[in-house]
Amino acid sequence: MPSDSPQSLRRLLRNVLFFVGLFALVWLTLNFAHQKLRFVQAGSDLVSKEKSDKLSKQALFPAQEKYRVIAMGNSKTLSSFKPDVFDAVFPGDVRSYNFGLPGESQFLPVLRSILTSGNRPTHLLLQLPWAPPEATAKQLSLLKDDNRILIALIPFRRFFRDLTLFLFQSLKTGVGPEWTRIKGEIESVDKNRGWYFISGQSHYPDGKLPADFSLATDNAQAKPVRALAPSGEDYAALLALAKQYDFKVVLVPWSARTGEYAPADDGGLKIVSQDPYIAERGPNYWLYPPPSFSDPVHMNSGGAEAYTKRLATFLKGAGELK
């Protein structure tokens, strides 16, 4: 029996190496397919990668314009802020970018990437504030964050789901046209300096909600507000970045549907920090008719143009960008 132990150990070792090698081969194959077939992925994932991995690392302000503006937030910002419309209100003086991320309110990681790539804005526009202290306290470290570990170890975890959805969608148009459509949409993110029309959630003709559209959750009496707590790790980090890179942080109104809320109070100027300058300008939100939206949350191109032009004009009149 003892004489068989070395052979048993060798067999065990061979089996272990075989399964490790097989796992590595499967992992490499799936990761390769995930990378090469990138346009079968969900649009939100592609947009986030385009901004985080590519756009944030480009030279955003090559001409050294007087005002260099970056808008950040979640998918509401992504769909509502059009840089070309914003810049047109300040001919030759402003260059702006939209770094709204779908399904993501944490903007500091992308902001750090932008800044360390040599891009220094003069103004950072936020529809959503930094995470409050209680939210920051709940953030888990990398070793305890199961989702972040899963993303790091299995980046292709949604590959088969995305591939299935892509093939299902392709039944209407064909694989080639669907691939080309998605590729064109993602390339438009760079072309439009970060603005993106969220077509996947639009189910109405011309990407417009009906004029009488409403949801059961709408409350025409409610007036939601932002919780501007000048404390917590995220606030401290934003304050440090604003001071290090010398830019202003301005919280601006977000867009909502008429009937979703009551008209917001006029608001005004609320100074959160003088040095560096962090302030809230205007009301918490502006209301727009349902046809300005492609779905209950996101604006279509026409709505985004109206919102952006209003925002630029408002900031110009308020003296933030003269």
C-alpha positions as CSV (number, residue, x, y, z in Angstrom):
1,M,0.0,0.0,0.0
2,P,2.8,2.5,0.9
3,S,4.4,1.8,-2.5
4,D,1.2,3.0,-4.2
5,S,1.2,6.3,-2.4
6,P,3.7,8.1,-4.8
7,Q,1.7,6.8,-7.8
8,S,-1.5,8.0,-6.2
9,L,0.0,11.4,-5.5
10,R,1.2,11.6,-9.1
11,R,-2.3,10.7,-10.4
12,L,-3.8,13.2,-8.1
13,L,-1.4,15.9,-9.2
14,R,-2.0,15.1,-12.9
15,N,-5.7,15.3,-12.4
16,V,-5.4,18.6,-10.6
17,L,-3.2,20.0,-13.3
18,F,-5.6,18.7,-16.0
19,F,-8.5,20.5,-14.4
20,V,-6.6,23.7,-13.7
21,G,-5.4,23.7,-17.3
22,L,-8.9,23.0,-18.6
23,F,-10.3,25.8,-16.4
24,A,-7.6,28.2,-17.7
25,L,-8.4,27.2,-21.3
26,V,-12.1,27.8,-20.8
27,W,-11.5,31.1,-19.1
28,L,-9.1,32.3,-21.8
29,T,-11.5,31.2,-24.5
30,L,-14.5,32.9,-23.0
31,N,-12.6,36.1,-22.2
32,F,-11.3,36.2,-25.8
33,A,-14.8,35.8,-27.1
34,H,-16.0,38.5,-24.7
35,Q,-13.4,40.9,-26.0
36,K,-13.8,40.1,-29.7
37,L,-17.6,40.1,-29.6
38,R,-17.8,43.2,-27.5
39,F,-20.8,44.6,-29.4
40,V,-23.1,41.8,-28.2
41,Q,-22.8,43.3,-24.7
42,A,-25.4,45.4,-23.1
43,G,-25.3,49.0,-24.2
44,S,-24.9,50.3,-20.6
45,D,-21.7,48.2,-20.2
46,L,-20.3,49.4,-23.5
47,V,-21.0,53.0,-22.8
48,S,-19.3,52.8,-19.4
49,K,-16.3,51.1,-20.8
50,E,-16.1,53.6,-23.7
51,K,-16.0,56.5,-21.2
52,S,-13.9,54.9,-18.5
53,D,-11.3,53.1,-20.7
54,K,-11.1,55.4,-23.7
55,L,-12.7,58.9,-23.6
56,S,-11.4,59.7,-20.1
57,K,-7.9,59.1,-21.2
58,Q,-8.0,61.3,-24.3
59,A,-6.8,64.9,-24.5
60,L,-10.2,66.5,-23.9
61,F,-9.2,70.2,-24.0
62,P,-6.4,70.5,-26.7
63,A,-7.2,74.2,-27.5
64,Q,-7.1,75.5,-23.9
65,E,-10.5,77.0,-24.0
66,K,-11.4,79.7,-21.4
67,Y,-13.9,77.3,-19.8
68,R,-13.5,73.6,-19.8
69,V,-16.6,71.9,-18.5
70,I,-17.3,68.3,-17.5
71,A,-20.8,67.1,-16.6
72,M,-21.1,64.0,-14.4
73,G,-23.9,61.9,-13.0
74,N,-25.9,58.8,-13.8
75,S,-28.0,57.9,-16.9
76,K,-30.1,61.0,-16.5
77,T,-27.0,63.1,-17.1
78,L,-25.9,60.8,-19.9
79,S,-29.1,61.4,-21.8
80,S,-29.8,65.1,-21.0
81,F,-26.5,67.0,-21.5
82,K,-25.4,67.7,-25.1
83,P,-21.9,69.2,-25.2
84,D,-22.3,70.7,-28.7
85,V,-25.5,72.5,-27.7
86,F,-23.9,73.8,-24.5
87,D,-20.8,75.1,-26.2
88,A,-22.8,76.9,-28.8
89,V,-24.1,79.4,-26.1
90,F,-20.5,80.4,-25.5
91,P,-19.0,80.6,-29.0
92,G,-15.3,79.8,-28.9
93,D,-15.0,80.0,-25.1
94,V,-16.2,76.7,-23.9
95,R,-15.6,73.0,-24.6
96,S,-17.6,70.5,-22.6
97,Y,-18.0,66.8,-22.2
98,N,-20.7,64.5,-20.8
99,F,-19.3,61.8,-18.4
100,G,-22.7,60.6,-17.1
101,L,-22.5,56.8,-16.5
102,P,-25.5,54.5,-16.9
103,G,-26.7,53.0,-13.6
104,E,-23.8,54.6,-11.7
105,S,-23.9,57.5,-9.3
106,Q,-20.2,57.1,-8.2
107,F,-18.3,59.6,-10.4
108,L,-15.0,59.9,-8.5
109,P,-13.2,57.0,-10.1
110,V,-13.8,58.3,-13.6
111,L,-13.1,61.9,-12.5
112,R,-9.7,60.8,-11.2
113,S,-8.9,59.1,-14.5
114,I,-9.8,62.3,-16.3
115,L,-7.6,64.4,-14.1
116,T,-4.6,62.1,-14.0
117,S,-4.7,61.9,-17.8
118,G,-3.8,65.6,-17.9
119,N,-7.3,67.0,-18.4
120,R,-8.1,69.8,-16.0
121,P,-11.6,71.3,-16.2
122,T,-12.5,74.7,-14.9
123,H,-16.1,73.5,-14.0
124,L,-17.5,70.2,-12.9
125,L,-21.3,70.1,-13.3
126,L,-23.2,67.6,-11.1
127,Q,-26.9,66.7,-11.2
128,L,-26.3,64.3,-8.3
129,P,-24.1,65.2,-5.3
130,W,-21.4,63.1,-3.7
131,A,-22.4,60.1,-1.6
132,P,-23.6,61.1,1.8
133,P,-21.6,59.9,4.9
134,E,-24.0,57.1,5.7
135,A,-23.7,55.7,2.2
136,T,-19.9,56.0,2.3
137,A,-19.8,54.2,5.6
138,K,-21.6,51.2,4.0
139,Q,-19.1,50.8,1.2
140,L,-17.2,47.6,1.5
141,S,-13.6,47.0,0.9
142,L,-12.5,45.2,-2.2
143,L,-12.0,41.9,-0.3
144,K,-15.5,42.0,1.1
145,D,-17.2,43.3,-2.1
146,D,-18.5,40.2,-3.8
147,N,-19.6,42.0,-6.9
148,R,-16.3,43.7,-7.5
149,I,-14.5,40.4,-7.0
150,L,-16.8,38.7,-9.4
151,I,-16.2,41.5,-12.0
152,A,-12.4,41.1,-11.6
153,L,-12.4,37.3,-11.8
154,I,-15.1,36.7,-14.3
155,P,-15.4,39.7,-16.6
156,F,-17.4,37.6,-19.1
157,R,-20.0,36.6,-16.5
158,R,-22.9,38.1,-18.6
159,F,-21.6,37.0,-22.0
160,F,-24.1,34.2,-22.6
161,R,-27.0,36.4,-21.5
162,D,-25.8,39.3,-23.7
163,L,-25.2,36.9,-26.6
164,T,-28.7,35.5,-26.3
165,L,-30.3,38.9,-26.2
166,F,-28.2,40.0,-29.1
167,L,-29.3,37.0,-31.2
168,F,-32.9,37.5,-30.2
169,Q,-32.8,41.2,-31.3
170,S,-31.0,40.1,-34.5
171,L,-34.0,38.1,-35.6
172,K,-35.7,41.4,-36.6
173,T,-32.8,42.9,-38.6
174,G,-30.1,40.2,-39.0
175,V,-26.8,39.7,-37.2
176,G,-24.7,42.0,-39.4
177,P,-27.1,45.0,-39.3
178,E,-27.6,44.6,-35.5
179,W,-23.8,44.5,-34.9
180,T,-23.4,47.6,-37.1
181,R,-26.1,49.4,-35.3
182,I,-24.7,48.8,-31.8
183,K,-21.2,49.6,-33.1
184,G,-22.4,52.9,-34.5
185,E,-24.2,53.8,-31.3
186,I,-21.1,53.3,-29.2
187,E,-18.9,55.2,-31.6
188,S,-21.4,58.1,-31.3
189,V,-20.4,58.4,-27.7
190,D,-17.0,59.6,-28.7
191,K,-18.4,61.7,-31.5
192,N,-21.0,63.4,-29.3
193,R,-18.4,63.9,-26.5
194,G,-20.2,61.6,-24.2
195,W,-23.9,62.2,-24.9
196,Y,-25.9,59.1,-25.7
197,F,-29.5,58.4,-26.7
198,I,-30.7,55.4,-24.6
199,S,-32.6,53.7,-27.4
200,G,-32.9,50.3,-25.7
201,Q,-35.6,51.6,-23.2
202,S,-37.5,53.6,-25.8
203,H,-40.8,51.9,-26.9
204,Y,-42.7,54.8,-28.4
205,P,-42.7,56.2,-32.0
206,D,-39.9,58.7,-32.7
207,G,-38.5,58.1,-29.2
208,K,-41.1,60.3,-27.6
209,L,-43.5,59.6,-24.8
210,P,-47.2,60.4,-25.4
211,A,-48.2,63.9,-24.2
212,D,-50.5,62.4,-21.6
213,F,-48.0,59.8,-20.3
214,S,-47.8,59.3,-16.6
215,L,-46.9,56.7,-14.0
216,A,-48.8,55.5,-10.9
217,T,-45.8,56.6,-8.9
218,D,-45.9,60.2,-10.1
219,N,-46.7,62.7,-7.4
220,A,-47.6,66.2,-8.6
221,Q,-47.4,67.5,-5.0
222,A,-43.9,66.2,-4.2
223,K,-40.8,68.4,-4.3
224,P,-37.7,66.2,-4.0
225,V,-34.5,67.8,-2.8
226,R,-30.8,67.0,-2.8
227,A,-29.1,66.1,0.5
228,L,-26.0,68.3,0.4
229,A,-24.1,67.0,3.4
230,P,-20.6,68.7,3.4
231,S,-19.0,65.6,5.1
232,G,-18.0,62.1,4.4
233,E,-15.2,60.4,2.5
234,D,-16.6,61.2,-1.0
235,Y,-17.0,64.9,-0.1
236,A,-13.5,65.1,1.3
237,A,-12.1,63.4,-1.8
238,L,-14.0,65.8,-4.1
239,L,-12.9,68.8,-2.1
240,A,-9.2,67.6,-2.3
241,L,-9.4,67.1,-6.1
242,A,-11.1,70.5,-6.6
243,K,-8.3,72.1,-4.6
244,Q,-5.5,70.2,-6.2
245,Y,-6.6,70.7,-9.8
246,D,-8.3,74.1,-9.3
247,F,-11.8,73.6,-10.6
248,K,-15.3,74.7,-9.5
249,V,-18.0,72.2,-8.6
250,V,-21.5,73.4,-9.5
251,L,-24.7,71.4,-8.6
252,V,-27.3,72.1,-11.3
253,P,-30.9,71.1,-11.8
254,W,-31.8,67.7,-13.2
255,S,-34.7,67.1,-15.6
256,A,-38.1,65.5,-14.7
257,R,-41.4,65.0,-16.4
258,T,-44.3,67.5,-16.0
259,G,-46.6,65.8,-13.5
260,E,-43.9,63.6,-12.1
261,Y,-43.3,66.3,-9.4
262,A,-44.6,69.7,-8.5
263,P,-42.8,72.7,-10.0
264,A,-39.6,73.1,-8.0
265,D,-38.9,76.2,-5.8
266,D,-36.8,78.8,-7.6
267,G,-33.8,78.0,-5.5
268,G,-30.8,80.3,-5.9
269,L,-27.2,80.1,-4.9
270,K,-26.2,77.8,-2.0
271,I,-22.4,77.9,-1.2
272,V,-21.2,74.6,0.2
273,S,-17.5,75.5,0.3
274,Q,-15.7,78.7,-0.6
275,D,-12.2,77.3,-1.0
276,P,-12.4,75.3,-3.2
277,Y,-15.7,76.6,-4.6
278,I,-18.5,74.1,-4.4
279,A,-22.0,75.5,-4.8
280,E,-25.6,74.7,-5.8
281,R,-27.2,76.8,-8.5
282,G,-30.9,77.2,-9.1
283,P,-33.8,74.8,-8.3
284,N,-33.3,71.0,-7.8
285,Y,-34.9,70.2,-11.1
286,W,-36.7,71.5,-14.1
287,L,-39.9,70.1,-15.6
288,Y,-40.3,69.2,-19.2
289,P,-43.4,67.7,-21.1
290,P,-43.4,63.9,-21.6
291,P,-42.6,64.1,-25.3
292,S,-39.2,65.4,-24.3
293,F,-38.4,62.0,-22.9
294,S,-37.8,58.7,-24.7
295,D,-38.8,56.7,-21.6
296,P,-40.1,57.6,-18.1
297,V,-36.6,58.7,-17.0
298,H,-34.3,59.6,-19.9
299,M,-34.6,62.5,-22.3
300,N,-34.5,62.1,-26.1
301,S,-32.4,64.2,-28.4
302,G,-35.0,67.1,-28.6
303,G,-35.4,67.1,-24.8
304,A,-31.7,67.0,-24.2
305,E,-31.2,70.0,-26.6
306,A,-33.9,72.0,-24.7
307,Y,-32.4,71.1,-21.3
308,T,-28.8,71.8,-22.3
309,K,-29.6,75.2,-23.9
310,R,-31.5,76.2,-20.8
311,L,-28.7,75.1,-18.5
312,A,-26.1,76.9,-20.5
313,T,-28.1,80.1,-20.6
314,F,-28.9,79.8,-16.9
315,L,-25.2,79.4,-15.9
316,K,-24.3,82.3,-18.2
317,G,-26.9,84.6,-16.6
318,A,-25.9,83.4,-13.1
319,G,-22.3,84.4,-13.8
320,E,-20.8,81.0,-13.5
321,L,-19.6,81.1,-17.1
322,K,-19.7,84.6,-18.5
